[in-house]
Amino acid sequence: MAEQKPSLKERVEQAIEEARGLLRADGGDCEVVEAENGVVKVRLTGGCAGCPFASITLRMRLEKIIKERVPEVKEVIRVE
């Protein structure tokens, strides 16, 4: 029987594990809300939720890591 390939969401979650340490060091975290058709929706939580640098963290850290590890991701969107 063939082994089932991890879903897009599972692969994205694996990719952001390394960024979680950085987020948690500042009292924050993130969760993958949805991942479909090359679009990933993430929710920043804890200290990251209200941080004025959250948009920078999203683009410069999370989006970069996700796109490097999961090339079919075209866009990462922050949701509340």
Secondary structure, DSSP 8 states (H G I E B T S, - for coil): -------HHHHHHHHHHHHHHHHHHTTEEEEEEEEETTEEEEEEEETTTT-TTHHHHIIIIIIHHHHHH-TT--EEEE--
